[in-house]
Amino acid sequence: MSTALPPTAASDRHDTVTWGADPYADALRSGRGPLFLRRSDGWLLPLEVERWCAGADAADLSALRRCEGAVLDIGCGPGRLVAALAAQGRRALGIDVSAAAVARTAATGGSALHRSVFDSLPHEGSWGTALLLDGNIGIGGDPCALLARTAELVTPHGLLIVETIPADVDERVQVRVERGYHPRPGTQRAPGDPFPWARVGAPALLRHAATAGWTPVDQWTVTDQADRIPGTERCFVSLRRRSGPTR
């Protein structure tokens, strides 16, 4: 298991290439998986492409109801959260390093920019809420660096809502994006390049958040019995930015 380095300008460009190319872009354009993150030891994490490309579900809405002010969705993917907020008349912007994700967000009625969270962004320091859902706390492979950067984007007492792993996990790894195997021989896409990623449960998130200038507000879990996997839990933590330095 590799430990990712803190994000740099070079790693941001690398992530842009990785997530903007096949097979991730292909899956978003079609709205279908299977799609996986493959860890360097061979372990596979399924990516829920069909759910991401559908409308906001009950778990998503539980997070959106807690949003305050203008909302920045970091790693917005195909844009279901931005579109749901826009439909409610809320000001929302998605950012994603995948051009295919940004295009799909625009097609659903949302606003999005082809941008990394570590790039210069509009209205820094004035977003009421930032979102890191669907595993996006893993962006860059360094949760502390990502949380510190997110603190720069919201208002002095802004809100951050993070989706966590439903287990006590704290890992930094190298992964690749891979499509699942297709029934016809010769149709399998080559995997993407390796890049750093992280997975954290709520206990680890709270430790990293304390270092990065955030105070916990709430924790909740939503079990969607209608999910493909009965009893699947999605776990969330909301955090409020502390005023003053983040380090």
HUCOR-V905196 format. One line per field, one symbol per residue. phi: phi as a letter, one per 40 degrees, with the letter a starting at -180 (. if undefined). psi: psi as a letter, one per 40 degrees, with the letter a starting at -180 (. if undefined). Layout:
BEGIN
phi=???
psi=???
END
This chain:
BEGIN
phi=.cbccdcbdcccccccccccbdccccccccgbccabcbcccgcbbcbcdcccccccbccdcccccccbgcbbccgcfcgcccccccccgccabbbaccccccccccccgcbabcacccccbcfdgbccabbbbfgcccdggadccccccccccccdbcbbbbcbccacbabbbbbbcbccccccdgbcccccccacabbbccdcdcccccccgbbcbababbbbcccdbdgcbbbbbbbbcccgccb
psi=hihiiiiiddddddddddeeiiedddddddeiaiiihhideehhhhhgddddeaihaddddddddeihaihhhhfeaefddddddddeeihihiiiehdddddddddeeihiigiideihiifheehdiihgifeeeeheegdddddddddediidfiihhhhihfigigihihiihiiiiidhieehiiiiiiiiiihiiddddddddddefihidihihhhheeidhhehihhihiihhiiaie.
END
